[in-house]
């Protein structure tokens, strides 16, 4: 559980140096469509800043809660362009009751139906699309980055948002500097394309890192009570794959351990993983691990099954409940 300040100093410095390199590249390339390659790099770098903000929010970087809050707020707001207060409220609900109906907002969506209750409530075109939503899931990741920013901005309209004006100032600084910098170097059309590519890559990277963690894992019914260990382990999926998966998923590929020890620094999760796995095996608790490709195969299959079951008029609700 010890802090790893050196690790986070290296990660933050690397992200800042990569940002400086991209800014230099943008200035040198000028008004050219080659800028879209740099826009993709921006999406990857912003994702890394968002992961650092996530770690700060979980008190992983410093001993001081205040320092962690400020680090998370700066990484999320100034460098990633998203509200820290919004993220904290949303993510705290998720950790408190992962995959539980009525509590975890991560399984509530107007686009994707993550569970049969939501799928059965849909009608018309939405219902038809839901039946094959698994195949739409990957293309929809391209829109996830823009959606994150929209939800973040909408949350700041609430007067109850904690640290609202600080977040407003940081987001204004982020987008003001970003858009002004682009328009000084390239035409409005190229700048719009740059932002679109950046947000598309951000969506694939961010949603692509979070989706394998819980989508397709057991859903907990409304009002159900489960012990902490079972709740966190049974609803989580680990993703194997080595150092590149660690980088792409920001350490969230060890989701079981992260949910059991949310304030444990990211690099330490691999050290506790064998202990957690052995503990679960000894007690007959299902510990789920898949490859990245295997996890997405499970996600697509699950989402299609949810959609198809919702459209099956011969499904017996009582039988389905007994089987569950």
Legacy VTK file of the C-alpha trace (Angstrom):
# vtk DataFile Version 3.0
C-alpha trace
ASCII
DATASET POLYDATA
POINTS 324 float
0.000 0.000 0.000
3.062 2.277 0.049
3.075 5.347 -2.191
5.030 5.215 -5.478
5.843 8.893 -6.052
8.771 8.106 -8.358
6.565 6.022 -10.637
3.947 8.753 -10.923
6.592 11.442 -11.425
7.966 9.476 -14.388
4.480 8.874 -15.861
3.481 12.527 -15.536
6.804 13.764 -16.955
6.551 11.370 -19.906
3.004 12.584 -20.673
4.123 16.237 -20.480
7.132 15.614 -22.748
4.906 13.779 -25.245
2.513 16.751 -25.172
5.385 19.164 -25.849
6.534 17.010 -28.765
3.050 17.013 -30.282
2.716 20.803 -29.879
6.055 21.223 -31.655
4.906 18.881 -34.400
1.641 20.767 -34.877
3.525 24.067 -35.302
6.012 22.564 -37.771
3.411 20.720 -39.881
1.168 23.788 -40.245
-2.116 23.761 -42.140
-1.954 20.236 -43.513
-4.084 17.114 -43.306
-1.001 15.353 -41.929
-2.084 16.988 -38.664
-4.636 14.195 -38.203
-1.842 11.796 -37.289
-0.833 14.158 -34.482
-4.507 14.423 -33.484
-4.543 10.666 -32.904
-1.459 11.052 -30.710
-3.312 13.731 -28.692
-6.122 11.226 -28.029
-3.625 8.706 -26.628
-1.820 11.302 -24.477
-5.046 12.755 -23.060
-6.084 9.217 -22.094
-2.875 8.871 -20.082
-3.614 12.153 -18.281
-7.119 10.874 -17.538
-5.645 7.693 -16.035
-3.389 9.824 -13.816
-6.451 11.818 -12.752
-8.217 8.533 -11.937
-5.287 7.427 -9.764
-5.217 10.755 -7.939
-8.951 10.548 -7.302
-8.356 7.158 -5.671
-5.670 8.645 -3.354
-2.951 6.544 -4.998
-0.318 9.219 -5.614
0.196 11.115 -2.342
-0.416 10.468 1.355
-2.317 13.748 1.625
-5.964 13.649 0.445
-5.743 17.353 -0.441
-2.702 16.818 -2.676
-4.374 13.873 -4.363
-7.494 15.950 -5.004
-5.492 18.762 -6.584
-3.401 16.388 -8.665
-6.548 14.632 -9.911
-8.271 17.945 -10.601
-5.319 19.258 -12.616
-4.802 16.052 -14.590
-8.520 15.684 -15.325
-9.455 19.332 -15.847
-6.431 21.174 -17.214
-4.832 18.349 -19.214
-7.774 16.078 -20.124
-10.515 18.721 -20.260
-12.996 16.868 -18.018
-14.621 17.809 -14.709
-13.024 16.123 -11.699
-16.124 16.679 -9.549
-18.366 14.964 -12.100
-15.977 12.038 -12.424
-15.700 11.578 -8.637
-19.469 11.418 -8.131
-19.935 8.996 -11.008
-16.984 6.755 -10.191
-17.674 6.611 -6.441
-21.145 5.214 -7.130
-19.607 2.593 -9.402
-17.054 1.424 -6.824
-19.659 1.314 -4.067
-22.002 -0.970 -6.015
-20.451 -2.260 -9.262
-22.963 -3.685 -11.756
-25.906 -3.216 -9.371
-29.173 -2.002 -10.846
-30.310 1.338 -9.495
-26.887 2.226 -8.078
-24.148 1.836 -10.676
-24.672 4.543 -13.301
-22.073 2.881 -15.547
-24.672 0.271 -16.563
-27.303 2.901 -17.362
-27.212 4.127 -20.951
-29.665 5.496 -23.478
-27.664 3.897 -26.301
-26.424 0.480 -25.113
-28.644 -1.824 -23.022
-26.285 -3.526 -20.572
-29.030 -5.633 -18.967
-32.339 -7.205 -20.008
-34.530 -4.821 -17.995
-33.332 -1.889 -20.073
-33.506 -3.852 -23.327
-37.118 -4.977 -22.719
-38.231 -1.395 -22.113
-37.188 -0.294 -25.596
-39.576 0.047 -28.527
-39.444 0.756 -32.240
-36.120 1.444 -33.945
-34.211 1.444 -30.648
-35.485 -2.059 -29.912
-34.447 -3.333 -33.347
-30.968 -1.843 -32.985
-30.643 -3.268 -29.473
-31.114 -6.823 -30.761
-27.749 -6.587 -32.526
-26.121 -3.966 -30.310
-23.015 -6.069 -29.739
-21.912 -5.404 -33.312
-22.557 -1.686 -32.864
-20.520 -1.499 -29.670
-17.073 -1.094 -31.245
-18.110 1.662 -33.729
-19.884 3.485 -30.875
-16.570 3.728 -29.005
-15.613 6.409 -31.550
-18.303 8.662 -30.032
-17.503 7.904 -26.388
-14.852 10.632 -26.079
-17.232 13.372 -27.191
-19.918 11.954 -24.897
-17.569 12.097 -21.888
-16.924 15.782 -22.498
-20.618 16.554 -22.998
-21.597 14.794 -19.758
-18.768 16.545 -17.946
-19.876 19.972 -19.164
-23.538 19.287 -18.340
-22.594 18.304 -14.786
-21.024 21.722 -14.242
-24.426 23.358 -14.786
-25.529 21.925 -11.447
-25.097 24.326 -8.544
-24.521 21.374 -6.201
-21.335 20.297 -8.006
-18.418 20.284 -5.546
-15.522 22.455 -6.719
-17.690 23.628 -9.585
-15.963 26.945 -10.287
-12.492 25.449 -10.046
-13.483 22.872 -12.648
-15.052 25.576 -14.826
-11.805 27.589 -14.704
-9.650 24.554 -15.545
-11.890 23.416 -18.416
-12.059 26.966 -19.801
-8.258 27.170 -19.719
-7.924 23.739 -21.358
-10.301 24.334 -24.248
-9.351 27.981 -24.673
-5.638 27.223 -25.067
-6.281 24.107 -27.148
-8.670 25.629 -29.693
-6.811 28.940 -29.902
-3.556 27.077 -30.560
-5.136 25.029 -33.343
-6.727 28.044 -35.056
-3.439 29.957 -34.986
-1.752 27.159 -36.938
-4.416 25.705 -39.260
-7.693 26.489 -40.981
-11.010 26.073 -39.126
-11.860 22.995 -41.229
-8.549 21.279 -40.455
-8.888 22.262 -36.788
-12.402 20.746 -36.647
-11.094 17.522 -38.187
-8.201 17.551 -35.686
-10.597 17.773 -32.728
-12.855 15.070 -34.223
-9.959 12.611 -34.599
-8.646 13.438 -31.126
-12.064 12.754 -29.547
-12.575 9.562 -31.570
-9.218 8.132 -30.461
-9.879 9.281 -26.894
-13.204 7.419 -26.926
-11.646 4.210 -28.202
-8.836 4.426 -25.632
-10.956 5.427 -22.623
-14.099 3.379 -23.191
-11.957 0.583 -24.583
-10.048 0.462 -21.291
-13.115 0.571 -19.017
-15.515 -1.682 -20.958
-13.689 -5.019 -20.417
-13.698 -4.472 -16.655
-17.390 -5.148 -15.993
-19.455 -5.469 -19.200
-20.701 -9.030 -19.523
-20.074 -9.805 -15.858
-22.918 -10.671 -13.427
-25.569 -8.011 -12.780
-26.701 -7.549 -9.170
-30.431 -7.015 -8.661
-31.896 -3.879 -7.130
-31.792 -3.963 -3.346
-29.731 -7.173 -3.241
-27.150 -7.444 -0.489
-23.821 -9.162 -1.025
-20.605 -9.213 0.958
-17.829 -6.848 -0.117
-15.473 -9.540 -1.441
-18.067 -11.276 -3.624
-19.524 -7.991 -4.875
-16.148 -6.698 -6.042
-14.651 -9.947 -7.395
-17.630 -11.542 -9.141
-18.536 -8.399 -11.089
-14.968 -7.671 -12.248
-12.840 -9.067 -15.059
-9.049 -8.928 -15.303
-7.349 -8.611 -18.689
-4.027 -10.299 -19.398
-1.464 -9.196 -21.962
1.688 -7.739 -20.447
3.207 -4.270 -20.531
1.284 -2.978 -23.573
-2.058 -3.865 -22.024
-0.882 -2.215 -18.784
-0.174 0.970 -20.751
-3.354 0.929 -22.846
-5.622 0.236 -19.864
-3.826 2.388 -17.302
-3.494 -0.504 -14.862
-7.249 -1.120 -14.920
-6.583 -4.510 -16.488
-6.114 -5.710 -12.883
-9.665 -4.681 -12.114
-10.319 -7.263 -9.386
-7.394 -6.040 -7.326
-8.229 -2.390 -8.029
-11.752 -2.868 -6.692
-10.537 -4.666 -3.579
-7.784 -2.103 -2.905
-8.859 1.115 -4.699
-6.197 3.287 -3.030
-3.344 0.897 -3.867
-0.915 2.548 -6.331
-1.321 1.233 -9.852
2.130 -0.448 -10.151
1.583 -2.398 -6.923
-1.525 -4.207 -8.172
0.569 -6.819 -9.995
2.310 -7.662 -6.702
-0.923 -8.395 -4.841
-2.588 -10.197 -7.771
-1.165 -13.709 -7.013
-2.327 -13.398 -3.401
-5.856 -12.391 -4.404
-6.094 -15.103 -7.060
-4.962 -17.808 -4.627
-7.314 -16.516 -1.923
-10.297 -16.706 -4.292
-9.375 -20.186 -5.562
-9.099 -21.531 -2.000
-12.605 -20.280 -1.196
-14.272 -21.237 -4.461
-14.858 -17.625 -5.554
-14.845 -17.214 -9.336
-11.840 -15.114 -10.390
-12.201 -14.052 -14.042
-9.236 -13.404 -16.344
-9.289 -13.098 -20.137
-7.126 -11.796 -22.932
-8.044 -8.408 -24.399
-9.470 -10.054 -27.529
-11.301 -12.645 -25.435
-12.822 -9.947 -23.223
-14.202 -8.090 -26.247
-15.557 -11.319 -27.670
-17.397 -11.839 -24.368
-18.692 -8.251 -24.395
-20.088 -8.480 -27.930
-21.681 -11.876 -27.232
-23.236 -10.631 -23.987
-24.679 -7.452 -25.518
-26.178 -9.366 -28.445
-27.686 -11.946 -26.073
-29.231 -9.167 -23.951
-30.764 -7.619 -27.054
-32.016 -10.889 -28.554
-33.550 -12.105 -25.294
-35.433 -8.845 -24.956
-36.989 -9.466 -28.369
-37.959 -13.076 -27.653
-41.715 -13.213 -26.871
-41.403 -16.808 -25.620
-38.925 -16.084 -22.836
-40.350 -17.177 -19.496
-39.454 -14.580 -16.854
-39.962 -17.047 -13.978
-37.706 -19.648 -15.597
-35.043 -17.043 -16.294
-35.169 -15.904 -12.666
-34.813 -19.469 -11.383
-31.889 -20.138 -13.684
-30.171 -16.953 -12.463
LINES 1 325
324 0 1 2 3 4 5 6 7 8 9 10 11 12 13 14 15 16 17 18 19 20 21 22 23 24 25 26 27 28 29 30 31 32 33 34 35 36 37 38 39 40 41 42 43 44 45 46 47 48 49 50 51 52 53 54 55 56 57 58 59 60 61 62 63 64 65 66 67 68 69 70 71 72 73 74 75 76 77 78 79 80 81 82 83 84 85 86 87 88 89 90 91 92 93 94 95 96 97 98 99 100 101 102 103 104 105 106 107 108 109 110 111 112 113 114 115 116 117 118 119 120 121 122 123 124 125 126 127 128 129 130 131 132 133 134 135 136 137 138 139 140 141 142 143 144 145 146 147 148 149 150 151 152 153 154 155 156 157 158 159 160 161 162 163 164 165 166 167 168 169 170 171 172 173 174 175 176 177 178 179 180 181 182 183 184 185 186 187 188 189 190 191 192 193 194 195 196 197 198 199 200 201 202 203 204 205 206 207 208 209 210 211 212 213 214 215 216 217 218 219 220 221 222 223 224 225 226 227 228 229 230 231 232 233 234 235 236 237 238 239 240 241 242 243 244 245 246 247 248 249 250 251 252 253 254 255 256 257 258 259 260 261 262 263 264 265 266 267 268 269 270 271 272 273 274 275 276 277 278 279 280 281 282 283 284 285 286 287 288 289 290 291 292 293 294 295 296 297 298 299 300 301 302 303 304 305 306 307 308 309 310 311 312 313 314 315 316 317 318 319 320 321 322 323
